[in-house]
Amino acid sequence: MSARARTFTVLSRQWCHLCHELVDALEPIARRYGWRVELVDIEREPELEARWDELIPVVLVDGVEICHHRLDMDAVHAFCGAFPIDS
């Protein structure tokens, strides 16, 4: 595993079924690559809600949007592949 764990940040809302579905699909991919998934409820972060409101769920890595609304598995796999796990 790498010295610095990579993190997917998922901007979501607690009541959002699309958010739950995206996280359920993302977690096995994250485990495969040794990444972790962090959830952020935008309703608790007004500045995030103002920026991302209609796009959630949103998957970010270091502030870079990977996908929104639905999980783009190809984009996530390609993004993870660009950051191989250190032995």
C-alpha positions in Angstrom: 0.0 0.0 0.0 1.2 3.5 -0.7 2.7 5.7 2.0 0.0 8.2 1.3 -3.5 6.8 0.9 -5.4 8.3 -2.0 -9.0 9.4 -1.3 -12.2 9.7 -3.3 -14.3 12.5 -1.9 -18.0 11.9 -2.6 -20.2 15.0 -2.2 -23.6 13.8 -1.3 -26.7 14.3 0.7 -27.8 11.8 3.4 -31.3 11.3 1.7 -30.0 11.0 -1.9 -30.6 7.5 -3.3 -28.2 8.2 -6.2 -25.5 9.1 -3.7 -26.0 5.7 -1.9 -25.9 3.8 -5.2 -22.7 5.6 -6.4 -20.9 4.9 -3.1 -21.9 1.3 -3.1 -20.4 0.9 -6.6 -17.3 3.0 -5.8 -16.2 1.3 -2.6 -15.2 -2.0 -4.3 -13.2 -0.1 -6.9 -11.5 2.0 -4.2 -10.6 -1.2 -2.2 -9.1 -2.8 -5.4 -6.7 0.2 -5.9 -6.1 0.7 -2.2 -8.0 4.0 -2.1 -10.5 5.2 0.5 -13.9 6.8 0.2 -14.8 9.9 2.2 -18.3 11.2 2.3 -19.2 14.9 2.6 -22.8 15.9 3.2 -23.1 19.2 1.3 -26.0 20.2 3.4 -23.6 20.7 6.2 -21.2 22.7 4.0 -23.0 25.8 2.5 -20.1 26.7 0.2 -20.1 23.2 -1.3 -23.9 23.2 -1.6 -23.8 26.5 -3.4 -21.2 25.1 -5.9 -22.3 21.5 -6.4 -26.0 21.5 -5.5 -27.6 20.0 -8.6 -24.6 17.9 -9.6 -24.5 15.5 -6.6 -23.4 13.0 -6.2 -20.0 14.2 -7.2 -16.7 12.2 -7.0 -13.6 14.4 -6.5 -9.9 13.6 -6.0 -7.9 16.4 -4.6 -10.6 18.8 -5.7 -10.7 17.5 -9.3 -14.1 16.3 -10.5 -14.0 12.7 -11.8 -17.7 12.3 -12.4 -21.1 13.4 -11.2 -24.7 12.1 -11.0 -23.7 8.5 -11.9 -20.5 6.6 -11.3 -18.3 6.7 -14.5 -16.5 3.4 -13.8 -14.2 3.9 -16.9 -13.1 7.3 -15.7 -12.5 6.0 -12.1 -10.5 3.0 -13.3 -8.4 5.2 -15.6 -7.8 7.8 -12.9 -6.8 5.1 -10.4 -4.5 3.5 -13.0 -2.6 6.7 -13.3 -1.6 6.4 -9.6 -0.3 2.9 -9.1 0.0 1.5 -5.6 3.5 1.5 -4.2 4.8 -1.9 -3.2 
